[in-house]
Amino acid sequence: MNIFRSMISVNFRINEKGETTFFHPVFGGVWSPRKGYRITSGEDVAMLKRYLNISLGILFFVVVPVAGVVAARISQSNEGNWLLAFLLGCVVFGGVYNLIVDRLLLRRIVRNLEPTEERLRFSEIQRLQAESQSWFGLITSALFFLFLFLAGLFGVLSGIVVEAGVFLVIMMSFAGAVVAYQIVLKRQEDTGPGRD
């Protein structure tokens, strides 16, 4: 899937010598806490990409829905805000799942790779994501985050779901700012030196 390809693009950086460095985990497409690993084999790159694609599929289509159902059940039994519990449950379960995949699946591959001193910075993660996405994908993401921001704002102003609305407004403001930054980077890439 195109969205998965864009999400895992931040895990692989290719330098000017053509060497590939692998970074994992990358949380929320904005932060990678670890240094990278130098990959010398195309087979290792293909295997890591395949594992990341499989793990993202499981995350989005199995773990997140189950986390949402569990969070909603817990909040209903405690008479809390089910939407806020659902959103927080998805974030927590997603982060824990990312660490589980790192420990159980990817560690056995990267332990044979050469560790580097390189780290991914926020701006580089955003540049890698901007390069891997089409203009259509970036604009669609921006509109989607704007829609969720407005839904959260409506929830706050109407008083229907205030806590979840505040959570959505904060998260979608951040996500929208990140996508806006990626759009700026994509525009710079398209109009940079060497472009006609």
N, C-alpha and C positions, 0 to 999 in steps of 0.2 A: 504494500500500500504506500502511496505517495507520502502520507502524513508520517508513517513509520520511518521512511527513508530520511525525511527531514529531521525527525527527532533523533535518529542515531547518527546523523551527519556530524553532530558535535562531539561524538566519541572518538572520531578519527581526524587527526591533523596531519597533513602532508607538507613537509618543509620544502625549501627550494632545491634540495638535493634529491627529492623524490622519496625520502624516508617517511614511513608512516609511524605515528605515535598514537597509542590507544589510551583513552582516559575513561575511567568508570569508577564510581557512579557520577552522573551529572544530574543534580537535583533541580527539577523544574525548568530545565534549559537555561539556568542562570549561574550555577555554582558547581564546581568540581573540587572536592576536598583533597584529592590525592594527586601525586605526581604521575606522569605517564609511563607507558611501557613501549619500547621500540619494537616494532614488528618487522621482521625481515622476510617473512613468507607470505605470499599471496593466499595460500591455503588458510593460514591463521586469520587473515583479514576476513576471508569469506566465512569461516566458521564463526568468528565473533559476530559478524553481521547477522548470520542466520540465527544464532542464539539470542541476540538482542531483539530481532524481529519476532521470534517465537515468544520471548518473555513479555514484550509489549502487547502482543495479541492476547496472551493470558491475562495480563494486567487489566486491559481495557474491557475485555469481554467476559472475564470470570471474576477476578479479584474485586474490581471496583463495584460491579453490581452486587456481589455478595456483601461487601463492606457497607454499601448503601442500605441493603435490606436489614443487616444486623443493627446498624446505627439507628434506622427508623424504628425497629422493634424496641430497642433499648429506650429511645426517647418517648415512645408511646406508653411504655410501661411506667415511665417516670413522669409522664405528662409534661415533657419538655418540648422544645421546638424541633420537630422532626427534620425540617429542611436544614437547619444549622447542624444537627447531629449527622445528617447524611453527608453534607459537604466536608465537615471535619473528619468524619470516618473515612471518606475517600482519600483525603490528604494523608492521614496517618497510615492507613493500610497501604497506600501507594508507596510511601517512603519506606515502610518496613519491607514490603515486597521487593523493592529495588535493592535493598541491602541483602535480602535472602538470595536473590539471583546472583548478586556479586559474590557472596560467600560460597554458595553451593555449586554454581555453574561456571562462572567466568574465572574464578581463582585458579582452577586446575589448568586453564590455558595460559593465563598471564604469569603464573609462577615460573614458567620456562622462558619467559621473555626478559630482555634486559631492561631494568628500571632506568628511568632518565631523571634528570633534575628539572625537567620542563613542567610547567603548570599551565592550565587553561585559565585565562582571565575572562572576566565578564564580557568585555568588548570583543574578544576573539570568539567566544561562544556565540555571541549575537551575529558576528560576521559570517561564521560557518553556517548558521541557520539561514541567514539572509541569502547566501549563495546557493543553498540547496533548495530554496523555495521559489516557485514561480510568482510573478506579480499577482496572478489570480489568487493563489494560495494566501499570500500576505494580505491582500485586500479583504478576502473572505474571512480570515482570522480577525482582522481589525473590526469588521462589521459584526461578527459573532460576539466578540468581547464587548463591543458597544451595546449590543442587544442585551447581554447579561447584566451589564452595568445599569442600563435603564430599568431592567426588571428588578434589580436590587433596589434601585432608587425608588421605584414605584412601591415596593414592599415596605420600605422605610416610611415614605410619605403617607401611604394609606394606612399604616399601622397594622397591616395584615400579618406580616412576618418581619418584624423589626430586626431581630438578631441576625437571621439569615440574610436579610437585605443589607445590613451593615457589612457582614462578611463578604457578600457578593460585590458590593461597591468597592471595598478595599482591595479584594483580590483582582477584580476586573480592571480597576484603575492601574494596578501594577502590571497586569498582563497587557493591557492596552498600551501603556508606556513602552513596554518591551517591544511590542510589535511595531509601534511608531518608530522606535530606534532602528529596528530591522529594515523598515521601509526607507529610512534615510540612508542606511548602509547600502541597500540594494540600489538606490538611485545613484549614490556615489560610484558604485561598481559599474553601473551601466553608462555613466557619463564621465568616468575617470579617464586618465591618460591612455592613449592608444585606442580609444573608441572613436568611431566615425560619426 
